[in-house]
Amino acid sequence: MSDHEFFVEPDDVESQLFEWGVLKWLSTPDSTGSERFSAGVVKLEPGKGHDRHTHPDSDEILFVIRGEGKQEVADRTREIEAGEMVFVPEGVEHGTVNTGWEPLVLLAVYAPPGPEEVLRDHPDCEIVPPGKLPLSENVEKNA
């Protein structure tokens, strides 16, 4: 096995750029060879969030690294902050909004992997190549 399969740096992988923030999938079947889970860093800009959605075939864990926000899971809503973890079972509707002044940074884990590819194919997703800052001027035009 190569070091790349054990150690992945943010510059090694593409960024998925959305109006609400950016995703960097550091562990996927393509990047590490893991078929059991995927994991990445989610950065939601202040006041931004994404619509409620589901992952029909994957459980999700969200660990709050920095910032604060509002998390919806099924019919429950609560404030979240650094150090907390959220578990979202497969098929359960959920959504996250950054309610703070700084970016809300989360570690997202899917088991099994798959939703990260669905997000990559979303019409609002723009791809920034590995090694480039996740800015609109660095979007890959033919992704």
The 8 nearest C-alpha neighbors of each residue, nearest first, counted from 0:
[[1, 4, 2, 5, 3, 31, 32, 6],
 [0, 2, 3, 4, 5, 6, 31, 7],
 [1, 3, 5, 4, 6, 0, 7, 31],
 [4, 2, 6, 1, 5, 7, 31, 30],
 [3, 5, 31, 2, 1, 6, 30, 0],
 [6, 4, 2, 3, 7, 31, 1, 0],
 [7, 5, 3, 2, 4, 8, 31, 1],
 [8, 6, 3, 25, 11, 5, 9, 4],
 [7, 9, 11, 10, 6, 25, 12, 3],
 [8, 10, 11, 12, 7, 25, 23, 130],
 [9, 11, 130, 129, 8, 12, 131, 13],
 [12, 10, 8, 9, 129, 7, 130, 13],
 [13, 11, 129, 10, 9, 25, 14, 23],
 [12, 14, 129, 128, 127, 23, 15, 126],
 [15, 13, 23, 127, 22, 126, 133, 16],
 [14, 16, 22, 126, 21, 125, 124, 23],
 [15, 17, 21, 125, 124, 14, 126, 20],
 [16, 18, 20, 124, 19, 21, 123, 125],
 [17, 19, 20, 16, 123, 21, 47, 124],
 [20, 18, 47, 17, 48, 43, 44, 49],
 [21, 19, 43, 17, 42, 44, 18, 16],
 [20, 22, 16, 42, 15, 17, 41, 14],
 [21, 23, 41, 15, 14, 40, 24, 42],
 [24, 22, 14, 40, 39, 25, 15, 13],
 [23, 25, 39, 26, 38, 22, 40, 27],
 [26, 24, 39, 38, 23, 7, 27, 12],
 [27, 25, 38, 37, 31, 24, 30, 39],
 [28, 26, 37, 30, 29, 31, 33, 25],
 [27, 29, 32, 33, 34, 31, 30, 26],
 [30, 28, 27, 32, 31, 26, 33, 34],
 [29, 31, 27, 28, 26, 32, 4, 25],
 [32, 30, 4, 33, 26, 28, 27, 29],
 [31, 33, 28, 29, 30, 34, 27, 4],
 [34, 32, 28, 31, 35, 27, 36, 26],
 [33, 35, 28, 36, 32, 112, 111, 27],
 [36, 34, 111, 33, 110, 112, 37, 28],
 [37, 35, 110, 111, 112, 109, 34, 33],
 [36, 38, 27, 112, 26, 109, 108, 110],
 [39, 37, 108, 26, 107, 24, 25, 109],
 [38, 40, 24, 25, 23, 107, 106, 41],
 [39, 41, 106, 23, 105, 22, 107, 24],
 [42, 40, 22, 105, 104, 21, 106, 43],
 [41, 43, 104, 21, 20, 103, 102, 22],
 [44, 42, 20, 103, 102, 19, 47, 97],
 [43, 45, 102, 47, 20, 19, 46, 42],
 [46, 44, 100, 97, 47, 102, 101, 99],
 [45, 47, 97, 98, 44, 96, 48, 99],
 [48, 46, 19, 44, 45, 97, 96, 43],
 [49, 47, 96, 95, 19, 97, 43, 50],
 [48, 50, 94, 95, 51, 96, 19, 47],
 [49, 51, 94, 52, 48, 95, 93, 96],
 [52, 50, 94, 93, 92, 49, 53, 95],
 [51, 53, 92, 93, 50, 94, 54, 91],
 [54, 52, 92, 90, 91, 55, 93, 51],
 [53, 55, 90, 57, 89, 56, 114, 52],
 [56, 54, 90, 89, 53, 57, 91, 58],
 [55, 57, 89, 54, 90, 58, 111, 113],
 [58, 56, 89, 110, 111, 54, 109, 55],
 [57, 59, 89, 88, 110, 109, 87, 60],
 [60, 58, 109, 87, 108, 86, 88, 57],
 [59, 61, 86, 108, 85, 107, 87, 62],
 [60, 62, 107, 85, 84, 106, 105, 63],
 [63, 61, 84, 106, 105, 83, 64, 85],
 [64, 62, 105, 81, 83, 82, 65, 80],
 [63, 65, 81, 105, 104, 62, 82, 106],
 [66, 64, 81, 104, 103, 63, 67, 80],
 [67, 65, 103, 80, 81, 102, 101, 104],
 [68, 66, 80, 99, 79, 103, 98, 97],
 [67, 69, 97, 98, 79, 96, 78, 99],
 [68, 70, 78, 96, 77, 95, 79, 98],
 [71, 69, 95, 77, 76, 94, 78, 68],
 [70, 72, 76, 93, 94, 75, 95, 73],
 [71, 73, 93, 75, 92, 74, 76, 70],
 [72, 74, 92, 75, 91, 93, 71, 76],
 [75, 73, 72, 76, 71, 92, 93, 91],
 [76, 74, 72, 73, 71, 77, 70, 93],
 [77, 75, 71, 70, 72, 74, 69, 78],
 [78, 76, 70, 69, 79, 71, 75, 68],
 [77, 79, 69, 68, 70, 80, 76, 67],
 [80, 78, 68, 67, 69, 77, 70, 83],
 [81, 79, 67, 66, 83, 63, 82, 68],
 [80, 82, 63, 65, 64, 83, 66, 67],
 [81, 83, 63, 64, 80, 84, 62, 65],
 [84, 82, 63, 81, 62, 80, 79, 85],
 [83, 85, 62, 61, 63, 86, 82, 60],
 [84, 86, 61, 60, 62, 87, 83, 59],
 [85, 87, 60, 59, 88, 61, 84, 58],
 [86, 88, 59, 58, 60, 91, 85, 89],
 [89, 87, 58, 91, 59, 90, 86, 57],
 [90, 88, 58, 57, 55, 56, 54, 91],
 [89, 91, 55, 53, 54, 88, 92, 56],
 [92, 90, 53, 89, 88, 73, 93, 87],
 [93, 91, 53, 52, 73, 51, 72, 90],
 [94, 92, 72, 51, 71, 52, 73, 91],
 [93, 95, 51, 71, 50, 70, 49, 52],
 [94, 96, 70, 48, 69, 49, 71, 97],
 [97, 95, 48, 69, 68, 47, 98, 70],
 [96, 98, 68, 46, 45, 47, 99, 103],
 [99, 97, 68, 46, 67, 96, 69, 45],
 [100, 98, 67, 101, 97, 45, 68, 66],
 [99, 101, 45, 102, 98, 46, 66, 97],
 [100, 102, 99, 45, 66, 103, 44, 67],
 [103, 101, 44, 45, 43, 104, 66, 42],
 [102, 104, 66, 43, 42, 65, 97, 67],
 [105, 103, 42, 65, 64, 41, 102, 63],
 [106, 104, 63, 41, 64, 62, 40, 107],
 [105, 107, 40, 62, 61, 39, 41, 63],
 [108, 106, 61, 39, 38, 60, 105, 40],
 [107, 109, 38, 60, 59, 37, 61, 39],
 [110, 108, 59, 37, 112, 36, 111, 58],
 [111, 109, 36, 57, 112, 58, 35, 59],
 [110, 112, 36, 35, 57, 109, 113, 34],
 [113, 111, 36, 37, 110, 109, 114, 35],
 [112, 114, 115, 116, 111, 117, 57, 109],
 [115, 113, 117, 116, 118, 112, 54, 109],
 [114, 116, 118, 113, 117, 119, 112, 24],
 [117, 115, 119, 114, 118, 113, 120, 112],
 [116, 118, 114, 120, 119, 115, 121, 113],
 [119, 117, 121, 115, 116, 120, 114, 124],
 [120, 118, 116, 117, 121, 124, 115, 15],
 [119, 121, 117, 118, 122, 116, 124, 123],
 [120, 122, 118, 124, 123, 119, 117, 125],
 [123, 121, 124, 120, 125, 119, 118, 17],
 [124, 122, 121, 17, 125, 18, 16, 120],
 [125, 123, 17, 121, 122, 16, 15, 119],
 [124, 126, 16, 15, 138, 17, 123, 127],
 [127, 125, 15, 138, 139, 14, 16, 142],
 [126, 128, 138, 14, 139, 13, 137, 133],
 [129, 127, 13, 131, 126, 130, 139, 14],
 [130, 128, 13, 12, 10, 11, 131, 127],
 [129, 131, 10, 128, 11, 132, 12, 13],
 [132, 130, 129, 128, 133, 127, 137, 10],
 [131, 133, 134, 130, 137, 127, 14, 129],
 [134, 132, 127, 14, 131, 16, 137, 135],
 [133, 135, 136, 137, 132, 138, 127, 16],
 [134, 136, 138, 137, 133, 16, 127, 125],
 [135, 137, 134, 138, 133, 139, 127, 132],
 [138, 136, 135, 134, 127, 139, 131, 133],
 [139, 137, 127, 135, 126, 136, 140, 125],
 [138, 140, 127, 142, 126, 141, 137, 128],
 [139, 141, 142, 138, 126, 125, 137, 127],
 [142, 140, 139, 138, 126, 125, 127, 128],
 [141, 139, 140, 126, 125, 138, 127, 128]]
